[in-house]
Amino acid sequence: MSNWISKNRHKYLLQYYIILVCKYRKKLFLYKNISDDIKRLSYEICDKNNIIIKYVETDRNHIHYMIELEPTNSVSKAIKLIKSYTTYYIWKSHSCYLKRYYWKERTFWTDGYFVCTVGNVSEKMLKEYIINQG
């Protein structure tokens, strides 16, 4: 369980669970070099942009992240950043391998993604807390 983050005038803990899927559900993460490089590239871009990756792991055709963001960052911006950065650099280092799957397309991820928040309290507990105020 993470601790609250305190800044000058606010305290927060914004955690998200994200799943990104390879375009056409290609099983590209079976190739260990791509799996390792995507993880490394994800950490690189997130470190540069104040995004904390708590956990990351790949499956055959998708990747799971648990990240923490500052209130000034949007989750959609963070996902766009991860997708664009990893796509660009994975093509630079593995273009021969990726051309077999994507031909003329320089793509890696599907257009969509899955995201949900990770909470520290249940909805029932929060409801009771709000009702019992004042």
Legacy VTK file of the C-alpha trace (Angstrom):
# vtk DataFile Version 3.0
C-alpha trace
ASCII
DATASET POLYDATA
POINTS 134 float
0.000 0.000 0.000
1.383 3.383 -0.998
1.669 6.447 1.170
-0.001 9.755 0.482
2.164 12.248 -1.375
2.376 15.721 0.133
3.196 18.802 -1.911
3.116 22.487 -1.076
-0.649 22.873 -0.763
-2.104 19.465 -1.423
-1.947 15.809 -0.480
-2.858 13.074 -2.923
-2.589 9.460 -3.997
-3.750 8.924 -7.584
-3.187 5.362 -8.751
-4.308 3.774 -12.012
-4.360 0.272 -13.440
-3.722 0.318 -17.201
-3.704 -2.351 -19.904
-2.228 -1.658 -23.352
-2.691 -4.217 -26.131
-0.467 -4.892 -29.146
-2.081 -3.980 -32.463
-4.008 -6.926 -33.963
-3.321 -8.806 -30.716
0.050 -9.934 -32.068
1.921 -12.018 -29.493
5.009 -9.811 -29.588
5.847 -10.103 -25.904
6.734 -13.763 -26.343
9.966 -12.352 -27.763
11.818 -11.518 -24.526
13.910 -8.700 -26.004
10.795 -6.755 -26.980
9.186 -7.381 -23.602
12.276 -6.177 -21.734
12.765 -3.183 -24.003
9.152 -2.041 -23.667
9.479 -2.165 -19.871
12.781 -0.259 -19.957
11.388 2.364 -22.343
8.293 2.751 -20.175
10.418 3.472 -17.118
12.540 5.932 -19.121
9.642 8.062 -20.334
7.804 7.911 -17.025
10.867 9.011 -15.042
11.196 12.053 -17.317
7.534 13.029 -16.823
6.849 12.513 -13.088
4.898 9.314 -13.639
5.653 6.576 -11.131
5.397 3.001 -12.352
4.630 0.881 -9.299
4.318 -2.411 -11.179
4.624 -3.499 -14.808
4.378 -6.909 -16.428
3.760 -8.266 -19.905
1.594 -11.097 -21.122
1.736 -12.550 -24.629
-0.004 -9.651 -26.380
-0.546 -6.963 -23.763
1.095 -5.156 -20.860
-0.211 -4.289 -17.384
0.827 -1.147 -15.503
0.032 0.250 -12.110
1.047 3.898 -12.107
0.826 6.928 -9.835
0.225 10.403 -11.225
0.329 13.920 -9.884
-2.980 15.840 -9.978
-1.584 18.031 -12.778
-1.129 15.007 -15.090
-4.021 13.363 -16.883
-4.138 9.623 -17.319
-4.881 9.935 -21.045
-1.809 12.146 -21.517
0.343 9.624 -19.625
-0.924 6.748 -21.771
-0.378 8.703 -24.995
3.160 9.495 -23.871
3.966 5.857 -23.046
2.462 4.561 -26.287
4.157 7.064 -28.587
7.582 6.859 -26.915
7.679 3.069 -26.754
6.427 2.691 -30.340
9.057 5.050 -31.731
11.997 3.460 -29.931
10.887 -0.162 -30.256
10.760 0.331 -34.034
14.238 1.836 -33.970
15.709 -1.228 -32.276
13.493 -4.074 -33.585
12.332 -2.935 -37.025
13.406 -6.140 -38.798
11.364 -8.271 -36.420
8.322 -5.951 -36.365
8.156 -5.657 -40.170
7.139 -9.323 -40.279
3.986 -8.484 -38.324
3.080 -4.964 -39.429
4.473 -4.726 -42.989
4.330 -1.039 -43.951
2.577 0.129 -40.795
4.844 1.639 -38.148
2.494 0.803 -35.320
2.695 -1.218 -32.140
-0.335 -0.541 -29.898
-4.085 -0.644 -30.501
-5.831 2.726 -30.542
-7.655 2.034 -27.282
-6.673 1.098 -23.755
-8.164 -0.032 -20.451
-7.811 2.120 -17.348
-9.384 2.091 -13.916
-8.569 3.766 -10.647
-7.065 1.909 -7.736
-8.744 2.912 -4.490
-7.744 2.589 -0.861
-11.306 2.599 0.479
-14.488 0.949 -0.685
-17.430 2.928 -2.025
-19.455 1.874 1.011
-16.849 3.224 3.450
-16.611 6.535 1.563
-20.397 6.876 1.449
-20.642 6.341 5.224
-17.856 8.865 5.844
-19.567 11.538 3.708
-23.019 10.928 5.230
-21.606 11.155 8.765
-20.012 14.581 8.213
-21.363 17.631 10.060
LINES 1 135
134 0 1 2 3 4 5 6 7 8 9 10 11 12 13 14 15 16 17 18 19 20 21 22 23 24 25 26 27 28 29 30 31 32 33 34 35 36 37 38 39 40 41 42 43 44 45 46 47 48 49 50 51 52 53 54 55 56 57 58 59 60 61 62 63 64 65 66 67 68 69 70 71 72 73 74 75 76 77 78 79 80 81 82 83 84 85 86 87 88 89 90 91 92 93 94 95 96 97 98 99 100 101 102 103 104 105 106 107 108 109 110 111 112 113 114 115 116 117 118 119 120 121 122 123 124 125 126 127 128 129 130 131 132 133
